[in-house]
Amino acid sequence: MPAGEARAKAIGRPPRLTLEGIIAAADRILQAEGSAKLSMRRLANELGSAPMALYYHVRDKDELLLRVLETSAQRMPRPELPDDPRERLLAAAITLYDLLAERPWVVEVLTGDDLFAPSGLWFVEVMIGAAVDYGHSHEEAVYVYRTIWYYIVGDLTIRVTSRRRRTTTGAPVYRDKVISELTNGTYPQIAVVADHWAELTARDTHRQGLTAIVEGLLPAVRRGDAE
């Protein structure tokens, strides 16, 4: 075999890029490392390609994120939901939380309140519809949805950030260390639970939290019913 031919075979051609392959690789990076670690250069390295080659398929990182978001939203299951408005709202909220907990990078992207996936709007539609069926106006129903959304995003953001920090540093969390050393002097109520504060605050209580929020927004006794 001629030396030139052997060298050409060793080098080979760069892999042919497809939009589907780019989206899949971006999703792997996002899931493993988070949105802050995704860049066109990082993605190109993952694909064994040049960064400029990616721009034949996506305009920039924002368009890439939009496409990955939409692909993820299309793959999310749509469960059967209860007919009762309060039960439907709670079931939709818990389902949304659980799905996002499996995809923490989505929460990171959506916190900008700018990028979103049209296919994921069915959650919004269900929640607003449940609030309207309960008796709220559409304007009030948007408030109901946003209140639940802010709780979900806030809870997951804190949990994901805390978990990532603990994994990265490997050191005790400063807050937990300080609280565990409290005495009954300055903060007597906190001191009662100080010795197991870390365990208490690490508990997954999103179902109880969402239940309480729905019960507050859509109380069992509606306004005017008790009069």
N, C-alpha and C positions, 0 to 999 in steps of 0.2 A: 504493500500500500504506500503510495507517495506520501512524503512527509507533510505536504500541504493539505492533502485530503484528510490525514489523521488529525492534523491540528484543527481543521474546520469542524470535524466531528466532535472533537473534545470541547471546543468552544460552544458550538451549536447556536441555534437561534434563540432569542429570548422567548419565553412562553407567550402565546397569543392571548391577549387580554379580552375578556368579555365583561359586559356590565354586570352579569350575574355573578361572575367570579370576583369582581371588585367588591360588590355588595357583600358577598359571603366572607371575604377576607376582612373587610372593615368591621363586620359584625363580630368576628372572632376577636379582633383587637379591642373593640369596645367592651365586649363581655369580659375579657380577661384583665384589661388595664384601665378602662374608663375613657370618657370622651377627651379628657385633657391629653392623653397619650396618642390620640389619633392625629396623624398629619399625613399629607400626601407623600412625603418622603418615607415616613414609617410604613405606610401602606405599600409603597413601591418596593421597599425592601422585603416585605412579607411576600410579595408576588414575584420577586426576582426580576423586576422591571425598572425602567427609568421613570422618575416622577412625571416628566412631561408626557409620557405615554398615557397616563391616567386622564389627562385633560381632553383626550379625544372622546371620553365617555361621560365625564362629569365636569361641570364648570369650575367648581371649587369645593371646599370642605362642606360648606352649608348645603350645597346640592347633594353631596354624597350623604350627609346626615339625613336629609329629607328622604332620600331613596331607601336608606337602611331603615328609617322609622316606618315608612310606608310598608315595606316588605314585612317587618316584624308585626305591624298592626294587622296585616292581612292574614297572618298565620295564627293570630290569637283566637282561641276558641270562643264561640258565642253560646253560652249555656242557656237552657230554658230558665226563665225567671218567673217568680210568683205573680199572680194577678193582683194581689193586694198591694196598693201603692207603697205602703211603709215597708213591707217585706221585700218588694221589688227593689226599692231604693237601697236598702241595706245589702241585699244580695249582690247588686251591681257594684256597690262600693267595695265590698269585701273581695269580689272577683277582680276588680281593677287593682286593688292593693296587692293581691297575691301574684297577679301577672307581672306587675311592675317590680315586685320584690325579686322575681327571677331575672329581671333585666334592669339592674340598677343604673346602667348607662342611659337608659331612656329617661329616667327621672332627671339626671344631670342635664340632658339636652333640653327637656321640656321646661325646666325652671326659668329659662329665658323668656317664656311666654310669647315666643315668636315662631319658632319652628314647631310643626306638628304634622301628624299623619292624618289625612282625610278619612282613611278607613277606620281610624280609632274614634271618630266622632260618634259612633253608635253608643258608646258609654255616656257621652254627654246627652244624647237624645233620650236614652232610657232614663237617666236621672231627672232631667227636666220634665219628661213625660210623667214620671211617677209623682213628682211634686205638683204638677198641674192636675193630675187625676185626683190627688188628695184634696185639692181645693185652692192651691196657691195660684196667683196670677203668673203669667210667663216671666215677668220681671222678678217676682219673688222666687220663682223656680230657678232662675239663673243664680240668685244669691245662695239658694240651697246647694246647688251643684258646686259653686265656687268655694263655699265653706268646707264641703267634704273634700274637694280637690286640694285645698291648702293644707288640710290635716294630713292627707296621704303623702303629699310631696314633702311636707316638713318632717314627718315621722321617718320616712324612708331616707331622706337626705341625711338626717342626723345619724341614723343607724349605719348607713353605708360609709359615711365619712369616719365615724368612730371605729368601725370594723377595720377600715383601711389603715387608719392611724395606728391602731393596736398591732396590726399585722406587720406594718412597716417598722415601727420603733421597737416593738417587743418589750417595752418598758411599761411599768405601771402608769395608769392614767393619773396625771397630777391632781385632777379634781377628786378622784376617788381616794387618793392617798390623803389629801387634806381632810376630807369629810370623815374618813375612817378614824382620824385622830382627834375628832371633836369631843369635847366634854360637855357637861350640862350647863356650862357658864353662859356663853353668848347666844347660842342657838339651841335651846333645850329640846325643841320638837324634832329637829334634825338629828340631834345626838341620840335620840331613842332608837333610830334605825341606822345610825352611822356605821355600825359594824358589818351590816350587810347591804349597804347602799348600792354598791356595784352590782350585786345580784339583782336587787329590786329594779334598778333602772335598765338592766339588760333584758328584762322579761319582755316577751312579745305580747303586747296587750292591744294590738290594733283592732281586733274584733270587738273587744269591750269598748274601746274608744269610739269606733264607728257606730256601734249600737247606741251609745250615749248621745252622740251627735244627731243621729237620725231621730231618736226619741225626742230630742229637744226641738228639732226643726219641724218634725211631723208628729206632734204629740198624739197619744191615743185618744184624748178628749180634745176635739177641735174647738177653735174659737166659736163661741155661740152655742155649741152643743150643750154646755153645762148651764146655760142661762134659762 
